[in-house]
Amino acid sequence: TQLLEQSPQFLSIQEGENLTVYCNSSSVFSSLQWYRQEPGEGPVLLVTVVTGGEVKKLKRLTFQFGDARKDSSLHITAAQPGDTGLYLCAGANDYKLSFGAGTTVTVRA
Amino acid sequence: GAVVSQHPSWVICKSGTSVKIECRSLDFQATTMFWYRQFPKQSLMLMATSNEGSKATYEQGVEKDKFLINHASLTLSTLTVTSAHPEDSSFYICSADTGQGPAYEQYFGPGTRLTVT
């Protein structure tokens, strides 16, 4: 069983639309990371959130950490084909990461 | 900064042979490195954690005698898949913890695709 539940599993949208990916857990994490992975490559770190309620913006991407540090969301505004990829959330406790199952995002031109 | 490389990027080997995969941190020293495997359309599963100069810590269900990990320096960790079988075919990814930043950020290598025939 996954410690972190991601939803939806798949998301296909048209260029210019917005999307939100959710990452939920019953566990509390000291921090949470979001990664994006393209086929045949390793994950690339997008952001780390540490404080409950924290909101971070990275251009068109907005990341939020829940107040209780158990959940997080990733919102993409005006998605572009370059946003296509597998988005993974990972919760950190001690020094190890526990990954969600991932959300495959496809942005159609 | 925080670049991690892996070698080789892909390898094909025959059943029963051993394969070594290298993971290097290029621009930082990594006290801790991690090895993951990923099956198609699935997420990353942690196999083991390695610390420089000490024995690796394996996750439950991972055979330590089959997946040998060596972390001889602060910039190099190796994973050797011994007596490989077709079921060991997978995408192996390493990561390194810089020990800096807010909390437990890991930087990943590009992965190694292992195919055992």
Contacts between the chains, C-beta under 8 A, distances in Angstrom:
chain1	res1	chain2	res2	distance
A	2	B	43	7.4
A	30	B	103	5.4
A	30	B	104	7.2
A	31	B	102	5.9
A	31	B	103	3.6
A	31	B	104	6.0
A	31	B	105	8.0
A	33	B	104	8.0
A	33	B	105	6.4
A	33	B	106	7.6
A	35	B	108	7.6
A	40	B	91	7.9
A	40	B	111	7.0
A	40	B	113	7.2
A	41	B	110	5.4
A	41	B	111	6.4
A	42	B	4	7.6
A	42	B	6	7.7
A	42	B	93	5.0
A	42	B	95	7.6
A	42	B	108	3.7
A	42	B	109	5.2
A	42	B	110	4.9
A	42	B	111	4.8
A	43	B	44	7.2
A	43	B	93	7.6
A	43	B	108	4.9
A	44	B	108	7.3
A	45	B	105	6.2
A	45	B	106	7.5
A	45	B	107	6.4
A	45	B	108	7.8
A	48	B	101	6.7
A	48	B	102	5.1
A	48	B	103	6.6
A	48	B	105	5.3
A	50	B	102	4.5
A	50	B	103	5.5
A	88	B	43	6.4
A	88	B	44	7.2
A	90	B	106	8.0
A	92	B	103	5.8
A	92	B	104	3.9
A	94	B	104	7.8
A	95	B	32	6.2
A	95	B	49	7.3
A	95	B	97	6.5
A	95	B	104	5.6
A	96	B	34	7.7
A	96	B	46	6.5
A	96	B	49	6.8
A	96	B	104	7.7
A	97	B	34	7.8
A	97	B	46	7.3
A	97	B	104	6.8
A	97	B	106	6.0
A	98	B	46	8.0
A	99	B	43	4.7
A	99	B	44	4.9
A	99	B	45	7.9
A	100	B	43	6.4
A	101	B	42	7.2
A	101	B	43	4.8
A	102	B	42	7.9
A	102	B	43	5.0
